[in-house]
Amino acid sequence: MTPQTARQLKMPGANSGSVSSPNTASKASKDRSPKVTERKALKSPVSEKNGLSRVTELEAQLDQLQGDLKKTKDQLTASESWKRLALQEAEEAKKEVSIMSAKLEESERQLMEISASEDDRVEELRKISKDRDRAWQSELEAVQKHHSMDSAALVSAMNEIQKLKVQLEKVYDSESIQTKHAESAHAEIRNMKIELTETLSLVEKLKSELTDCRESEARGLELVSETRMQLEVANKTIEKLRSDATKETEAYNMLLLELEQSKGRVKSLEGLVSKLQVELVGSCIKDPEQQKEENEEIKRVKTELNFAKLEISQLRSALDEAEVRYQEEYIKSTLQIRSAYEQVECIKSESSQKEAKLEAELTRTKANVEELRSQNECLRESELAAELKKLEFDLKELKDNLTVKETELNTITEQNKMLKREIESKTKSDEPVVLLEASKAAERAALMKVGYLTEETDKSNRRAARLTEELESAQAANTEMEAELKRLKVQANQWRKAAEAATAMLSNNGRYSDKTIPFDITIGSPKWESIDDDNGDDLSKKKNNMLRKIGVLWKK
């Protein structure tokens, strides 16, 4: 029911009030009519006709007033049906508003109390309207007196409704601004997700590079272990060759001693033979028996001399064979030692090259990781912090708007209460009921807007929490990358130390092999000296060829 219908409802009453005075006048005229008509009947028949026409007019007016009364009753029933519908809608609104916060629940309880009091008030108004129908004419004058006051209250209520409309328009504007902020926040979140995927791809790339570095490190460690094994084998072969060479030198020295002994024996025998020959020449004049004994002695000495010469020839042949074998063994051992030394040098050069290559790759990966880390620290964290600050600022604005809207709601509810009290104190007609329904509708709309604002604040809170989680995940990824970099640095340092130890071992082995090459110079043979001189001269020429051969064998 609108204020216009309320005015329409009141207008027939006013008309009926305006007509009721002739009705009462007609009743009074009817009460006084017998005497007056008797007097007027004596005077003239024209006045009688006028009185009859006046009665008919009054009866017609009475019928019209009764019809207006029926119309007002119909309108009252329609207004009651609208009231019932409004009450049902109020119940539904109460069910929806029950989900809100504690403050809104408090306002809802107040509204429920107000609605209950309004229901009681409506029942009282129904009873009053029924009583008013019974005593209509007695209350018409009071209604006319209060009509001006009701119109003033209606004007004030319309002004309040206009203010509520302005406030609702402001709420709509703030909602549009908040939706724009939400859309911008969604766009920023999408951009942040894109940047997060890019950082994840970079992390995957770094992980792949890290796995490559680990594989190369494993290959380097395998190469170091293989070189260690080869060095151990080379050391064993060098020790074996040294032991063989010492054995050969001992045998050669023994043969030389035996040869010297045999030479001494030959010299003694030759001296004995010469002495015997001198004695034989001097004893030609001696007895034949003595000569015979001396001849036997000479034969015995000659046989011994022949045996000694044969032994000397055998020893010389054995010495020559030992010398040849020693030369062969020495040449073979020197070649093996030099090949092992050249192999060690080749392994050292290859390991140094691989170490330099791995160090260059490690420095490159470190530079890439540091660059990516600096980019992530400079860009991602600053952007995420800025976005988080912006969202926190938007959240504060939404909270401020919510508090403002709550205060506005409280002021609106207070104004509605004041308006209800004023309406209850001023009048009991149907027009304040319409104003009350309008205020209740405005109150429901304001509550709905407040609910929408609370939902928007909850959404913004969830978005802020999601962004904080994404920021924490990005920071965790950065910490994981830093941990991986630290572990990679530790592994690189360990690998570098192992490579340095291997190179130190290789360099020590090289010096040892240099010392073990000229182990046979003490023999004193000119052949060995010539062989050593030739080997020393040809070392620079043969080194490249041996390196090539060792490289081919190493590859096989």
Beta strands, then each sheet from edge to edge (+ up, - down):
end
